[in-house]
């Protein structure tokens, strides 16, 4: 029961974050990001709490179409409360993206691979 409540809380916070980010249509258009698709396909792999989980093929299909450095500019403290930037980089690299060391994603600096 506690796990179900926690997942509901995480999902609610993620949806609030999506609404905040999606509200800035200019930035979303610049980044060519599909925030709802990213959240629905990749949440289990990037949520802050829990183990590192390899991304699914569906997650990778969405991730490959995202400009990660651009999306990283959207990351706020609220986003980092829900999403692990370390796991975001792990997922991106696992999906075959090149994420340059030193890239800033919220308060996280991407380390060398």
Phi and psi restraints in degrees (range 20) as a CNS / XPLOR table:
assign (resid 1 and name C) (resid 2 and name N)
       (resid 2 and name CA) (resid 2 and name C) 1.0 -64.0 20.0 2
assign (resid 2 and name N) (resid 2 and name CA)
       (resid 2 and name C) (resid 3 and name N) 1.0 -37.5 20.0 2
assign (resid 2 and name C) (resid 3 and name N)
       (resid 3 and name CA) (resid 3 and name C) 1.0 -66.0 20.0 2
assign (resid 3 and name N) (resid 3 and name CA)
       (resid 3 and name C) (resid 4 and name N) 1.0 -41.4 20.0 2
assign (resid 3 and name C) (resid 4 and name N)
       (resid 4 and name CA) (resid 4 and name C) 1.0 -63.2 20.0 2
assign (resid 4 and name N) (resid 4 and name CA)
       (resid 4 and name C) (resid 5 and name N) 1.0 -42.6 20.0 2
assign (resid 4 and name C) (resid 5 and name N)
       (resid 5 and name CA) (resid 5 and name C) 1.0 -63.7 20.0 2
assign (resid 5 and name N) (resid 5 and name CA)
       (resid 5 and name C) (resid 6 and name N) 1.0 -40.7 20.0 2
assign (resid 5 and name C) (resid 6 and name N)
       (resid 6 and name CA) (resid 6 and name C) 1.0 -64.1 20.0 2
assign (resid 6 and name N) (resid 6 and name CA)
       (resid 6 and name C) (resid 7 and name N) 1.0 -43.7 20.0 2
assign (resid 6 and name C) (resid 7 and name N)
       (resid 7 and name CA) (resid 7 and name C) 1.0 -63.2 20.0 2
assign (resid 7 and name N) (resid 7 and name CA)
       (resid 7 and name C) (resid 8 and name N) 1.0 -38.7 20.0 2
assign (resid 7 and name C) (resid 8 and name N)
       (resid 8 and name CA) (resid 8 and name C) 1.0 -63.6 20.0 2
assign (resid 8 and name N) (resid 8 and name CA)
       (resid 8 and name C) (resid 9 and name N) 1.0 -41.2 20.0 2
assign (resid 8 and name C) (resid 9 and name N)
       (resid 9 and name CA) (resid 9 and name C) 1.0 -63.6 20.0 2
assign (resid 9 and name N) (resid 9 and name CA)
       (resid 9 and name C) (resid 10 and name N) 1.0 -45.8 20.0 2
assign (resid 9 and name C) (resid 10 and name N)
       (resid 10 and name CA) (resid 10 and name C) 1.0 -62.1 20.0 2
assign (resid 10 and name N) (resid 10 and name CA)
       (resid 10 and name C) (resid 11 and name N) 1.0 -43.9 20.0 2
assign (resid 10 and name C) (resid 11 and name N)
       (resid 11 and name CA) (resid 11 and name C) 1.0 -63.4 20.0 2
assign (resid 11 and name N) (resid 11 and name CA)
       (resid 11 and name C) (resid 12 and name N) 1.0 -41.8 20.0 2
assign (resid 11 and name C) (resid 12 and name N)
       (resid 12 and name CA) (resid 12 and name C) 1.0 -63.6 20.0 2
assign (resid 12 and name N) (resid 12 and name CA)
       (resid 12 and name C) (resid 13 and name N) 1.0 -41.8 20.0 2
assign (resid 12 and name C) (resid 13 and name N)
       (resid 13 and name CA) (resid 13 and name C) 1.0 -67.6 20.0 2
assign (resid 13 and name N) (resid 13 and name CA)
       (resid 13 and name C) (resid 14 and name N) 1.0 -37.7 20.0 2
assign (resid 13 and name C) (resid 14 and name N)
       (resid 14 and name CA) (resid 14 and name C) 1.0 -64.7 20.0 2
assign (resid 14 and name N) (resid 14 and name CA)
       (resid 14 and name C) (resid 15 and name N) 1.0 -42.2 20.0 2
assign (resid 14 and name C) (resid 15 and name N)
       (resid 15 and name CA) (resid 15 and name C) 1.0 -63.2 20.0 2
assign (resid 15 and name N) (resid 15 and name CA)
       (resid 15 and name C) (resid 16 and name N) 1.0 -39.7 20.0 2
assign (resid 15 and name C) (resid 16 and name N)
       (resid 16 and name CA) (resid 16 and name C) 1.0 -62.9 20.0 2
assign (resid 16 and name N) (resid 16 and name CA)
       (resid 16 and name C) (resid 17 and name N) 1.0 -40.5 20.0 2
assign (resid 16 and name C) (resid 17 and name N)
       (resid 17 and name CA) (resid 17 and name C) 1.0 -63.6 20.0 2
assign (resid 17 and name N) (resid 17 and name CA)
       (resid 17 and name C) (resid 18 and name N) 1.0 -43.5 20.0 2
assign (resid 17 and name C) (resid 18 and name N)
       (resid 18 and name CA) (resid 18 and name C) 1.0 -59.8 20.0 2
assign (resid 18 and name N) (resid 18 and name CA)
       (resid 18 and name C) (resid 19 and name N) 1.0 -43.1 20.0 2
assign (resid 18 and name C) (resid 19 and name N)
       (resid 19 and name CA) (resid 19 and name C) 1.0 -62.8 20.0 2
assign (resid 19 and name N) (resid 19 and name CA)
       (resid 19 and name C) (resid 20 and name N) 1.0 -43.0 20.0 2
assign (resid 19 and name C) (resid 20 and name N)
       (resid 20 and name CA) (resid 20 and name C) 1.0 -63.1 20.0 2
assign (resid 20 and name N) (resid 20 and name CA)
       (resid 20 and name C) (resid 21 and name N) 1.0 -45.5 20.0 2
assign (resid 20 and name C) (resid 21 and name N)
       (resid 21 and name CA) (resid 21 and name C) 1.0 -70.1 20.0 2
assign (resid 21 and name N) (resid 21 and name CA)
       (resid 21 and name C) (resid 22 and name N) 1.0 -43.9 20.0 2
assign (resid 21 and name C) (resid 22 and name N)
       (resid 22 and name CA) (resid 22 and name C) 1.0 -66.2 20.0 2
assign (resid 22 and name N) (resid 22 and name CA)
       (resid 22 and name C) (resid 23 and name N) 1.0 -22.2 20.0 2
assign (resid 22 and name C) (resid 23 and name N)
       (resid 23 and name CA) (resid 23 and name C) 1.0 -64.5 20.0 2
assign (resid 23 and name N) (resid 23 and name CA)
       (resid 23 and name C) (resid 24 and name N) 1.0 -23.5 20.0 2
assign (resid 23 and name C) (resid 24 and name N)
       (resid 24 and name CA) (resid 24 and name C) 1.0 -93.4 20.0 2
assign (resid 24 and name N) (resid 24 and name CA)
       (resid 24 and name C) (resid 25 and name N) 1.0 81.7 20.0 2
assign (resid 24 and name C) (resid 25 and name N)
       (resid 25 and name CA) (resid 25 and name C) 1.0 -62.7 20.0 2
assign (resid 25 and name N) (resid 25 and name CA)
       (resid 25 and name C) (resid 26 and name N) 1.0 -33.8 20.0 2
assign (resid 25 and name C) (resid 26 and name N)
       (resid 26 and name CA) (resid 26 and name C) 1.0 -63.0 20.0 2
assign (resid 26 and name N) (resid 26 and name CA)
       (resid 26 and name C) (resid 27 and name N) 1.0 -45.8 20.0 2
assign (resid 26 and name C) (resid 27 and name N)
       (resid 27 and name CA) (resid 27 and name C) 1.0 -68.3 20.0 2
assign (resid 27 and name N) (resid 27 and name CA)
       (resid 27 and name C) (resid 28 and name N) 1.0 -42.0 20.0 2
assign (resid 27 and name C) (resid 28 and name N)
       (resid 28 and name CA) (resid 28 and name C) 1.0 -60.6 20.0 2
assign (resid 28 and name N) (resid 28 and name CA)
       (resid 28 and name C) (resid 29 and name N) 1.0 -40.7 20.0 2
assign (resid 28 and name C) (resid 29 and name N)
       (resid 29 and name CA) (resid 29 and name C) 1.0 -66.9 20.0 2
assign (resid 29 and name N) (resid 29 and name CA)
       (resid 29 and name C) (resid 30 and name N) 1.0 -40.8 20.0 2
assign (resid 29 and name C) (resid 30 and name N)
       (resid 30 and name CA) (resid 30 and name C) 1.0 -59.5 20.0 2
assign (resid 30 and name N) (resid 30 and name CA)
       (resid 30 and name C) (resid 31 and name N) 1.0 -43.0 20.0 2
assign (resid 30 and name C) (resid 31 and name N)
       (resid 31 and name CA) (resid 31 and name C) 1.0 -82.9 20.0 2
assign (resid 31 and name N) (resid 31 and name CA)
       (resid 31 and name C) (resid 32 and name N) 1.0 -11.8 20.0 2
assign (resid 31 and name C) (resid 32 and name N)
       (resid 32 and name CA) (resid 32 and name C) 1.0 51.6 20.0 2
assign (resid 32 and name N) (resid 32 and name CA)
       (resid 32 and name C) (resid 33 and name N) 1.0 38.9 20.0 2
assign (resid 32 and name C) (resid 33 and name N)
       (resid 33 and name CA) (resid 33 and name C) 1.0 -99.3 20.0 2
assign (resid 33 and name N) (resid 33 and name CA)
       (resid 33 and name C) (resid 34 and name N) 1.0 141.9 20.0 2
assign (resid 33 and name C) (resid 34 and name N)
       (resid 34 and name CA) (resid 34 and name C) 1.0 -107.1 20.0 2
assign (resid 34 and name N) (resid 34 and name CA)
       (resid 34 and name C) (resid 35 and name N) 1.0 84.9 20.0 2
assign (resid 34 and name C) (resid 35 and name N)
       (resid 35 and name CA) (resid 35 and name C) 1.0 -57.5 20.0 2
assign (resid 35 and name N) (resid 35 and name CA)
       (resid 35 and name C) (resid 36 and name N) 1.0 -45.8 20.0 2
assign (resid 35 and name C) (resid 36 and name N)
       (resid 36 and name CA) (resid 36 and name C) 1.0 -60.9 20.0 2
assign (resid 36 and name N) (resid 36 and name CA)
       (resid 36 and name C) (resid 37 and name N) 1.0 -39.1 20.0 2
assign (resid 36 and name C) (resid 37 and name N)
       (resid 37 and name CA) (resid 37 and name C) 1.0 -66.3 20.0 2
assign (resid 37 and name N) (resid 37 and name CA)
       (resid 37 and name C) (resid 38 and name N) 1.0 -41.4 20.0 2
assign (resid 37 and name C) (resid 38 and name N)
       (resid 38 and name CA) (resid 38 and name C) 1.0 -59.4 20.0 2
assign (resid 38 and name N) (resid 38 and name CA)
       (resid 38 and name C) (resid 39 and name N) 1.0 -45.0 20.0 2
assign (resid 38 and name C) (resid 39 and name N)
       (resid 39 and name CA) (resid 39 and name C) 1.0 -68.5 20.0 2
assign (resid 39 and name N) (resid 39 and name CA)
       (resid 39 and name C) (resid 40 and name N) 1.0 -40.5 20.0 2
assign (resid 39 and name C) (resid 40 and name N)
       (resid 40 and name CA) (resid 40 and name C) 1.0 -72.6 20.0 2
assign (resid 40 and name N) (resid 40 and name CA)
       (resid 40 and name C) (resid 41 and name N) 1.0 -32.9 20.0 2
assign (resid 40 and name C) (resid 41 and name N)
       (resid 41 and name CA) (resid 41 and name C) 1.0 -92.1 20.0 2
assign (resid 41 and name N) (resid 41 and name CA)
       (resid 41 and name C) (resid 42 and name N) 1.0 -23.8 20.0 2
assign (resid 41 and name C) (resid 42 and name N)
       (resid 42 and name CA) (resid 42 and name C) 1.0 -120.6 20.0 2
assign (resid 42 and name N) (resid 42 and name CA)
       (resid 42 and name C) (resid 43 and name N) 1.0 -1.7 20.0 2
assign (resid 42 and name C) (resid 43 and name N)
       (resid 43 and name CA) (resid 43 and name C) 1.0 -53.2 20.0 2
assign (resid 43 and name N) (resid 43 and name CA)
       (resid 43 and name C) (resid 44 and name N) 1.0 -45.4 20.0 2
assign (resid 43 and name C) (resid 44 and name N)
       (resid 44 and name CA) (resid 44 and name C) 1.0 -64.4 20.0 2
assign (resid 44 and name N) (resid 44 and name CA)
       (resid 44 and name C) (resid 45 and name N) 1.0 -24.1 20.0 2
assign (resid 44 and name C) (resid 45 and name N)
       (resid 45 and name CA) (resid 45 and name C) 1.0 -89.1 20.0 2
assign (resid 45 and name N) (resid 45 and name CA)
       (resid 45 and name C) (resid 46 and name N) 1.0 -17.8 20.0 2
assign (resid 45 and name C) (resid 46 and name N)
       (resid 46 and name CA) (resid 46 and name C) 1.0 -120.4 20.0 2
assign (resid 46 and name N) (resid 46 and name CA)
       (resid 46 and name C) (resid 47 and name N) 1.0 -3.8 20.0 2
assign (resid 46 and name C) (resid 47 and name N)
       (resid 47 and name CA) (resid 47 and name C) 1.0 -63.3 20.0 2
assign (resid 47 and name N) (resid 47 and name CA)
       (resid 47 and name C) (resid 48 and name N) 1.0 145.2 20.0 2
assign (resid 47 and name C) (resid 48 and name N)
       (resid 48 and name CA) (resid 48 and name C) 1.0 -59.3 20.0 2
assign (resid 48 and name N) (resid 48 and name CA)
       (resid 48 and name C) (resid 49 and name N) 1.0 -43.5 20.0 2
assign (resid 48 and name C) (resid 49 and name N)
       (resid 49 and name CA) (resid 49 and name C) 1.0 -94.1 20.0 2
assign (resid 49 and name N) (resid 49 and name CA)
       (resid 49 and name C) (resid 50 and name N) 1.0 144.7 20.0 2
assign (resid 49 and name C) (resid 50 and name N)
       (resid 50 and name CA) (resid 50 and name C) 1.0 106.8 20.0 2
assign (resid 50 and name N) (resid 50 and name CA)
       (resid 50 and name C) (resid 51 and name N) 1.0 174.0 20.0 2
assign (resid 50 and name C) (resid 51 and name N)
       (resid 51 and name CA) (resid 51 and name C) 1.0 -75.5 20.0 2
assign (resid 51 and name N) (resid 51 and name CA)
       (resid 51 and name C) (resid 52 and name N) 1.0 164.4 20.0 2
assign (resid 51 and name C) (resid 52 and name N)
       (resid 52 and name CA) (resid 52 and name C) 1.0 -70.9 20.0 2
assign (resid 52 and name N) (resid 52 and name CA)
       (resid 52 and name C) (resid 53 and name N) 1.0 122.9 20.0 2
assign (resid 52 and name C) (resid 53 and name N)
       (resid 53 and name CA) (resid 53 and name C) 1.0 -118.3 20.0 2
assign (resid 53 and name N) (resid 53 and name CA)
       (resid 53 and name C) (resid 54 and name N) 1.0 127.6 20.0 2
assign (resid 53 and name C) (resid 54 and name N)
       (resid 54 and name CA) (resid 54 and name C) 1.0 -59.1 20.0 2
assign (resid 54 and name N) (resid 54 and name CA)
       (resid 54 and name C) (resid 55 and name N) 1.0 144.1 20.0 2
assign (resid 54 and name C) (resid 55 and name N)
       (resid 55 and name CA) (resid 55 and name C) 1.0 -70.9 20.0 2
assign (resid 55 and name N) (resid 55 and name CA)
       (resid 55 and name C) (resid 56 and name N) 1.0 149.8 20.0 2
assign (resid 55 and name C) (resid 56 and name N)
       (resid 56 and name CA) (resid 56 and name C) 1.0 -77.0 20.0 2
assign (resid 56 and name N) (resid 56 and name CA)
       (resid 56 and name C) (resid 57 and name N) 1.0 167.3 20.0 2
assign (resid 56 and name C) (resid 57 and name N)
       (resid 57 and name CA) (resid 57 and name C) 1.0 -61.9 20.0 2
assign (resid 57 and name N) (resid 57 and name CA)
       (resid 57 and name C) (resid 58 and name N) 1.0 -36.5 20.0 2
assign (resid 57 and name C) (resid 58 and name N)
       (resid 58 and name CA) (resid 58 and name C) 1.0 -66.1 20.0 2
assign (resid 58 and name N) (resid 58 and name CA)
       (resid 58 and name C) (resid 59 and name N) 1.0 -40.6 20.0 2
assign (resid 58 and name C) (resid 59 and name N)
       (resid 59 and name CA) (resid 59 and name C) 1.0 -62.2 20.0 2
assign (resid 59 and name N) (resid 59 and name CA)
       (resid 59 and name C) (resid 60 and name N) 1.0 -47.7 20.0 2
assign (resid 59 and name C) (resid 60 and name N)
       (resid 60 and name CA) (resid 60 and name C) 1.0 -61.2 20.0 2
assign (resid 60 and name N) (resid 60 and name CA)
       (resid 60 and name C) (resid 61 and name N) 1.0 -36.7 20.0 2
assign (resid 60 and name C) (resid 61 and name N)
       (resid 61 and name CA) (resid 61 and name C) 1.0 -61.0 20.0 2
assign (resid 61 and name N) (resid 61 and name CA)
       (resid 61 and name C) (resid 62 and name N) 1.0 -38.6 20.0 2
assign (resid 61 and name C) (resid 62 and name N)
       (resid 62 and name CA) (resid 62 and name C) 1.0 -73.4 20.0 2
assign (resid 62 and name N) (resid 62 and name CA)
       (resid 62 and name C) (resid 63 and name N) 1.0 -45.9 20.0 2
assign (resid 62 and name C) (resid 63 and name N)
       (resid 63 and name CA) (resid 63 and name C) 1.0 -59.5 20.0 2
assign (resid 63 and name N) (resid 63 and name CA)
       (resid 63 and name C) (resid 64 and name N) 1.0 -37.8 20.0 2
assign (resid 63 and name C) (resid 64 and name N)
       (resid 64 and name CA) (resid 64 and name C) 1.0 -63.8 20.0 2
assign (resid 64 and name N) (resid 64 and name CA)
       (resid 64 and name C) (resid 65 and name N) 1.0 -18.1 20.0 2
assign (resid 64 and name C) (resid 65 and name N)
       (resid 65 and name CA) (resid 65 and name C) 1.0 -97.7 20.0 2
assign (resid 65 and name N) (resid 65 and name CA)
       (resid 65 and name C) (resid 66 and name N) 1.0 8.8 20.0 2
assign (resid 65 and name C) (resid 66 and name N)
       (resid 66 and name CA) (resid 66 and name C) 1.0 -108.0 20.0 2
assign (resid 66 and name N) (resid 66 and name CA)
       (resid 66 and name C) (resid 67 and name N) 1.0 139.4 20.0 2
assign (resid 66 and name C) (resid 67 and name N)
       (resid 67 and name CA) (resid 67 and name C) 1.0 -88.0 20.0 2
assign (resid 67 and name N) (resid 67 and name CA)
       (resid 67 and name C) (resid 68 and name N) 1.0 93.0 20.0 2
assign (resid 67 and name C) (resid 68 and name N)
       (resid 68 and name CA) (resid 68 and name C) 1.0 -57.3 20.0 2
assign (resid 68 and name N) (resid 68 and name CA)
       (resid 68 and name C) (resid 69 and name N) 1.0 -48.5 20.0 2
assign (resid 68 and name C) (resid 69 and name N)
       (resid 69 and name CA) (resid 69 and name C) 1.0 -58.3 20.0 2
assign (resid 69 and name N) (resid 69 and name CA)
       (resid 69 and name C) (resid 70 and name N) 1.0 -36.1 20.0 2
assign (resid 69 and name C) (resid 70 and name N)
       (resid 70 and name CA) (resid 70 and name C) 1.0 -68.3 20.0 2
assign (resid 70 and name N) (resid 70 and name CA)
       (resid 70 and name C) (resid 71 and name N) 1.0 -45.4 20.0 2
assign (resid 70 and name C) (resid 71 and name N)
       (resid 71 and name CA) (resid 71 and name C) 1.0 -64.0 20.0 2
assign (resid 71 and name N) (resid 71 and name CA)
       (resid 71 and name C) (resid 72 and name N) 1.0 -34.6 20.0 2
assign (resid 71 and name C) (resid 72 and name N)
       (resid 72 and name CA) (resid 72 and name C) 1.0 -59.2 20.0 2
assign (resid 72 and name N) (resid 72 and name CA)
       (resid 72 and name C) (resid 73 and name N) 1.0 -28.5 20.0 2
assign (resid 72 and name C) (resid 73 and name N)
       (resid 73 and name CA) (resid 73 and name C) 1.0 -67.9 20.0 2
assign (resid 73 and name N) (resid 73 and name CA)
       (resid 73 and name C) (resid 74 and name N) 1.0 -17.8 20.0 2
assign (resid 73 and name C) (resid 74 and name N)
       (resid 74 and name CA) (resid 74 and name C) 1.0 -86.7 20.0 2
assign (resid 74 and name N) (resid 74 and name CA)
       (resid 74 and name C) (resid 75 and name N) 1.0 -11.2 20.0 2
assign (resid 74 and name C) (resid 75 and name N)
       (resid 75 and name CA) (resid 75 and name C) 1.0 -71.2 20.0 2
assign (resid 75 and name N) (resid 75 and name CA)
       (resid 75 and name C) (resid 76 and name N) 1.0 125.9 20.0 2
assign (resid 75 and name C) (resid 76 and name N)
       (resid 76 and name CA) (resid 76 and name C) 1.0 -116.0 20.0 2
assign (resid 76 and name N) (resid 76 and name CA)
       (resid 76 and name C) (resid 77 and name N) 1.0 176.1 20.0 2
assign (resid 76 and name C) (resid 77 and name N)
       (resid 77 and name CA) (resid 77 and name C) 1.0 -59.7 20.0 2
assign (resid 77 and name N) (resid 77 and name CA)
       (resid 77 and name C) (resid 78 and name N) 1.0 -35.1 20.0 2
assign (resid 77 and name C) (resid 78 and name N)
       (resid 78 and name CA) (resid 78 and name C) 1.0 -64.8 20.0 2
assign (resid 78 and name N) (resid 78 and name CA)
       (resid 78 and name C) (resid 79 and name N) 1.0 -43.8 20.0 2
assign (resid 78 and name C) (resid 79 and name N)
       (resid 79 and name CA) (resid 79 and name C) 1.0 -61.7 20.0 2
assign (resid 79 and name N) (resid 79 and name CA)
       (resid 79 and name C) (resid 80 and name N) 1.0 -44.0 20.0 2
assign (resid 79 and name C) (resid 80 and name N)
       (resid 80 and name CA) (resid 80 and name C) 1.0 -68.0 20.0 2
assign (resid 80 and name N) (resid 80 and name CA)
       (resid 80 and name C) (resid 81 and name N) 1.0 -19.4 20.0 2
assign (resid 80 and name C) (resid 81 and name N)
       (resid 81 and name CA) (resid 81 and name C) 1.0 -70.3 20.0 2
assign (resid 81 and name N) (resid 81 and name CA)
       (resid 81 and name C) (resid 82 and name N) 1.0 -27.9 20.0 2
assign (resid 81 and name C) (resid 82 and name N)
       (resid 82 and name CA) (resid 82 and name C) 1.0 -101.9 20.0 2
assign (resid 82 and name N) (resid 82 and name CA)
       (resid 82 and name C) (resid 83 and name N) 1.0 -40.2 20.0 2
assign (resid 82 and name C) (resid 83 and name N)
       (resid 83 and name CA) (resid 83 and name C) 1.0 -111.7 20.0 2
assign (resid 83 and name N) (resid 83 and name CA)
       (resid 83 and name C) (resid 84 and name N) 1.0 135.4 20.0 2
assign (resid 83 and name C) (resid 84 and name N)
       (resid 84 and name CA) (resid 84 and name C) 1.0 -86.8 20.0 2
assign (resid 84 and name N) (resid 84 and name CA)
       (resid 84 and name C) (resid 85 and name N) 1.0 117.2 20.0 2
assign (resid 84 and name C) (resid 85 and name N)
       (resid 85 and name CA) (resid 85 and name C) 1.0 -66.6 20.0 2
assign (resid 85 and name N) (resid 85 and name CA)
       (resid 85 and name C) (resid 86 and name N) 1.0 -32.1 20.0 2
assign (resid 85 and name C) (resid 86 and name N)
       (resid 86 and name CA) (resid 86 and name C) 1.0 -60.4 20.0 2
assign (resid 86 and name N) (resid 86 and name CA)
       (resid 86 and name C) (resid 87 and name N) 1.0 -42.6 20.0 2
assign (resid 86 and name C) (resid 87 and name N)
       (resid 87 and name CA) (resid 87 and name C) 1.0 -70.5 20.0 2
assign (resid 87 and name N) (resid 87 and name CA)
       (resid 87 and name C) (resid 88 and name N) 1.0 -32.8 20.0 2
assign (resid 87 and name C) (resid 88 and name N)
       (resid 88 and name CA) (resid 88 and name C) 1.0 -60.8 20.0 2
assign (resid 88 and name N) (resid 88 and name CA)
       (resid 88 and name C) (resid 89 and name N) 1.0 -45.1 20.0 2
assign (resid 88 and name C) (resid 89 and name N)
       (resid 89 and name CA) (resid 89 and name C) 1.0 -65.7 20.0 2
assign (resid 89 and name N) (resid 89 and name CA)
       (resid 89 and name C) (resid 90 and name N) 1.0 -41.9 20.0 2
assign (resid 89 and name C) (resid 90 and name N)
       (resid 90 and name CA) (resid 90 and name C) 1.0 -58.3 20.0 2
assign (resid 90 and name N) (resid 90 and name CA)
       (resid 90 and name C) (resid 91 and name N) 1.0 -46.4 20.0 2
assign (resid 90 and name C) (resid 91 and name N)
       (resid 91 and name CA) (resid 91 and name C) 1.0 -63.8 20.0 2
assign (resid 91 and name N) (resid 91 and name CA)
       (resid 91 and name C) (resid 92 and name N) 1.0 -47.4 20.0 2
assign (resid 91 and name C) (resid 92 and name N)
       (resid 92 and name CA) (resid 92 and name C) 1.0 -57.2 20.0 2
assign (resid 92 and name N) (resid 92 and name CA)
       (resid 92 and name C) (resid 93 and name N) 1.0 -48.1 20.0 2
assign (resid 92 and name C) (resid 93 and name N)
       (resid 93 and name CA) (resid 93 and name C) 1.0 -67.3 20.0 2
assign (resid 93 and name N) (resid 93 and name CA)
       (resid 93 and name C) (resid 94 and name N) 1.0 -37.6 20.0 2
assign (resid 93 and name C) (resid 94 and name N)
       (resid 94 and name CA) (resid 94 and name C) 1.0 -63.8 20.0 2
assign (resid 94 and name N) (resid 94 and name CA)
       (resid 94 and name C) (resid 95 and name N) 1.0 -29.1 20.0 2
assign (resid 94 and name C) (resid 95 and name N)
       (resid 95 and name CA) (resid 95 and name C) 1.0 -87.4 20.0 2
assign (resid 95 and name N) (resid 95 and name CA)
       (resid 95 and name C) (resid 96 and name N) 1.0 3.1 20.0 2
assign (resid 95 and name C) (resid 96 and name N)
       (resid 96 and name CA) (resid 96 and name C) 1.0 95.3 20.0 2
assign (resid 96 and name N) (resid 96 and name CA)
       (resid 96 and name C) (resid 97 and name N) 1.0 7.0 20.0 2
assign (resid 96 and name C) (resid 97 and name N)
       (resid 97 and name CA) (resid 97 and name C) 1.0 -79.2 20.0 2
assign (resid 97 and name N) (resid 97 and name CA)
       (resid 97 and name C) (resid 98 and name N) 1.0 148.3 20.0 2
assign (resid 97 and name C) (resid 98 and name N)
       (resid 98 and name CA) (resid 98 and name C) 1.0 -96.2 20.0 2
assign (resid 98 and name N) (resid 98 and name CA)
       (resid 98 and name C) (resid 99 and name N) 1.0 114.9 20.0 2
assign (resid 98 and name C) (resid 99 and name N)
       (resid 99 and name CA) (resid 99 and name C) 1.0 -113.9 20.0 2
assign (resid 99 and name N) (resid 99 and name CA)
       (resid 99 and name C) (resid 100 and name N) 1.0 112.8 20.0 2
assign (resid 99 and name C) (resid 100 and name N)
       (resid 100 and name CA) (resid 100 and name C) 1.0 -64.5 20.0 2
assign (resid 100 and name N) (resid 100 and name CA)
       (resid 100 and name C) (resid 101 and name N) 1.0 133.5 20.0 2
assign (resid 100 and name C) (resid 101 and name N)
       (resid 101 and name CA) (resid 101 and name C) 1.0 -56.9 20.0 2
assign (resid 101 and name N) (resid 101 and name CA)
       (resid 101 and name C) (resid 102 and name N) 1.0 142.5 20.0 2
assign (resid 101 and name C) (resid 102 and name N)
       (resid 102 and name CA) (resid 102 and name C) 1.0 93.1 20.0 2
assign (resid 102 and name N) (resid 102 and name CA)
       (resid 102 and name C) (resid 103 and name N) 1.0 -11.3 20.0 2
assign (resid 102 and name C) (resid 103 and name N)
       (resid 103 and name CA) (resid 103 and name C) 1.0 -61.3 20.0 2
assign (resid 103 and name N) (resid 103 and name CA)
       (resid 103 and name C) (resid 104 and name N) 1.0 134.5 20.0 2
assign (resid 103 and name C) (resid 104 and name N)
       (resid 104 and name CA) (resid 104 and name C) 1.0 -95.9 20.0 2
assign (resid 104 and name N) (resid 104 and name CA)
       (resid 104 and name C) (resid 105 and name N) 1.0 126.6 20.0 2
assign (resid 104 and name C) (resid 105 and name N)
       (resid 105 and name CA) (resid 105 and name C) 1.0 -128.6 20.0 2
assign (resid 105 and name N) (resid 105 and name CA)
       (resid 105 and name C) (resid 106 and name N) 1.0 96.5 20.0 2
assign (resid 105 and name C) (resid 106 and name N)
       (resid 106 and name CA) (resid 106 and name C) 1.0 67.5 20.0 2
assign (resid 106 and name N) (resid 106 and name CA)
       (resid 106 and name C) (resid 107 and name N) 1.0 -123.8 20.0 2
assign (resid 106 and name C) (resid 107 and name N)
       (resid 107 and name CA) (resid 107 and name C) 1.0 -98.2 20.0 2
assign (resid 107 and name N) (resid 107 and name CA)
       (resid 107 and name C) (resid 108 and name N) 1.0 4.2 20.0 2
assign (resid 107 and name C) (resid 108 and name N)
       (resid 108 and name CA) (resid 108 and name C) 1.0 -95.5 20.0 2
assign (resid 108 and name N) (resid 108 and name CA)
       (resid 108 and name C) (resid 109 and name N) 1.0 134.1 20.0 2
assign (resid 108 and name C) (resid 109 and name N)
       (resid 109 and name CA) (resid 109 and name C) 1.0 -107.1 20.0 2
assign (resid 109 and name N) (resid 109 and name CA)
       (resid 109 and name C) (resid 110 and name N) 1.0 124.1 20.0 2
assign (resid 109 and name C) (resid 110 and name N)
       (resid 110 and name CA) (resid 110 and name C) 1.0 -65.8 20.0 2
assign (resid 110 and name N) (resid 110 and name CA)
       (resid 110 and name C) (resid 111 and name N) 1.0 125.4 20.0 2
assign (resid 110 and name C) (resid 111 and name N)
       (resid 111 and name CA) (resid 111 and name C) 1.0 -82.8 20.0 2
assign (resid 111 and name N) (resid 111 and name CA)
       (resid 111 and name C) (resid 112 and name N) 1.0 170.1 20.0 2
assign (resid 111 and name C) (resid 112 and name N)
       (resid 112 and name CA) (resid 112 and name C) 1.0 -61.0 20.0 2
assign (resid 112 and name N) (resid 112 and name CA)
       (resid 112 and name C) (resid 113 and name N) 1.0 151.1 20.0 2
